[in-house]
Amino acid sequence: MPAELRRHVILNVNVLDVGFTPDAWRHNDLDRLAFADAGYYQRIGRIAERGTLDALFLADSPGLADPRVKPSLGLEPTLILGAVAAVTENLGLIGTASSTFNDPWELAYRFLSLDYVSGGRAAWNVVTSWSPAAAANFGLSELPDRDARYRRAREFVEVVTSLWRSANGGPAVEYRGEFFDISGRLPAPVSAQGFPLLVQAGGSPAGRELAGREANAVFSAELSLHAGIEHYNHVKAVAAAAGRDPAQVKILPGLITTIGSTEGEARRRHEETQALSRGGFPLSELAGALGVRPDELDLDALLPRKVLNGPPDPAHFTGSLGFRESVVRLATEEGLVVRDLLTRLAGGHGHRQVVGTPEQVADTIEQWFRAGAADGFNLMPDRFPDGLEVFADHVVPLLRRRGLFRHEYEDRTLRGRLNIPISQPAAAIPVGS
């Protein structure tokens, strides 16, 4: 569907700690432990609703962060989203939960309960988890391999959606699979939107297949317009092949914003945050993301051929394949040596960054939307709350004047706002196919 015929750009805000730039918490004017306070998220939720944004998005990791890098405290996403729901009326509530480290019955019950009490505003962001630290927290010496995690994820989603459909007198679930044996119904009422939407975050081939077959929205990480268009078309094609309407699979890349009234002011703000950092993107982290040793990367040379050829064993590669692909594509398309690549990635982690004026941010959103690279964005302000406030107060009005965004909420449910009706599930995928 041409961009001009869609209802509007979809805009969610991704709340990660006190800002998306890794060292935002070092600012003297920020409370570095605010993200362990429900009131902090409620304030952000009110700002997002003031700007008529679609949803508040929460990531999650069941593994602890390195306390030498940033504080490791946090709150469970559905608890936070429940607090946000209490002080908002329209804002969507998207929470991340791993299909590797959760139980489908408990997760289905938890998210449908959130969806019901919020008036039909919830969505579950499905991830399979790739962090070895998460595996250790659950008593595992290592993560299951990628293929096993995605086979489990496919079953997990089938079970959860079947349980949601069983609620309030729906058909009882009788499921027998490789990972789960489930019988019964969910003891919860259906919500104003029926049941939560499914969001998927993952750029690996298996992740894109899962997204095209099951997801209502996809959180992607693309650094260039060309890469965005390619990913957009691929996932929509998978959806069509699965018998779904591609228009009901919304592609939402991450967009990091550092905004100033002038470009110079924005760059000073960006430099201020970078000055608090202990360097650019670490060489060791880049090497790990690419699947090589740090001594195999020459700072003044292009990425070696072994990196360009892909990880030697994708099924057992421990990093994010989507991030790896974005980084390799960026380095290849722009001819970046490793040193320049580290500078470009500082604070970005595979997502597009805009450091500039409200007009420049609006230009990027409009360009990607009209070019067919995105149905909207998951916004990642450099720091909260002022990074979101300036977007709501200065970028949103520009998008409205361009006919790209709503002036007020027209639907209270997230499903209605994204124009995604409840549909019959796609045909089951045989286990192991």
C-alpha positions, 0 to 999 in steps of 0.5 A: 500500500502506498505510504500516502494511503496509510493512516499515519506514521506509527511512533513508539517510544523505546524507554531504555534506562535514562536514555539510549546513549550508553552513558546518559546516566552519567549526566549530573542532571539525571537521576541514574536510578530513575529507571527503578522508579515506576513514577519515572515511567509514568512521567514518560508515558504522560509525555508520550500521550501528550504527543499522541504517540502510539505506544511505550516500548520496554526492552528486557534482559533476564541477564544482568548488565556489567555494573562497570558499564551501567547500573544493573537494577531494573523492574519487570516490564509488565509491572512498569506497563501496568503503572503507565496504564494507570496514568494514561488512557490511549498510549499502547503498552509493549513489553518484551519477554523471552520465549526461551526463559518463560512459560507460555501459560504464565506469559499468556495469562500475564499479558492478557491481564495487562491487556484487559485492565488497560482497555486493550492497549497491550502487545508482547514483543517476542525475543529468543534471547542471545545473551549467555548471561541470561542462560546462567541466570536460569541454571544453564551452562550455555544457551540452546543453539539458535535453531532450537531457540527459534523452534521453541519460539514458533511453538511458544507463539502458537501456544500463547495465541491459542491460549488467548483465543481460549479465554472467555469461553473460547475453544480449549487448547490441546497442544502437543509439540516438541517443547510444550504439552498444553491442555485447558483454557486461560481463566481471563476475560478477553480485552477491548481489542480481543487480545494483545498484539505480537511484536517481534525484534530480531534481524536474523533469517529465522527472526524475519521468518517468524516476524513475517508469519506471526508478528503484527509489528517488527522492531528492526535495526537498519542503518541505511535507507537501502537496507531498510527497504530491503528488510521491509520488502523481505518481511512483507513477502514472507507475510504474503507467502504465509497467506497474510495481508502484508499491510498488517505487518508493521515495520518499525526501525529504531531511530536514535534522536539528539535534537537541538534548535539548531544543528550546532546545538544538537551536535554540542548536546551529542558531544556532551554525552560522548564526552562522558563516555569512556571511548567510542564503541569498544573494539572488543564488543565489535569483534564479539558482534562480528564473531572474531577476535579483536586482534583480527581487526586492523583499525586502519583497514576494512573489515577482513574477508572472513567477516564479510563471508558471514559467521562460520556457524550461524546456528551457534553464533552467540551474538545478534545476527541482525546487528552483525548484518547491519554493521557489515552492510554499513561498513561495506556500503560506505567503505569504512575502515574499522576505526571509522566504523567504531566512531559511527557505532558509538551509542548506536548499536545498529540503529539509525541516528539523527543528530540535528534539528526537529526539521531534520528528524522529521525529514528522516521519518518522512523519507523512510516512510514514503520510500517504503523502508518503514511504517513508523519508528521506535524512537530512542531519545538520547536521554529522558525526559527532555529528549522525548519532550522536544520530540513531542513538542517540536517534531510531532507538530511538523509531522502533523503539518506534513499530513504524516501524523494524527492530531488526536487519538481516534482509537483507544485500542492499540489494535484499532489504532494500528488497523490490525484486526484479529485474524485467523492464525497462519497454518502451523509450521511442522516442527523441525521444518 
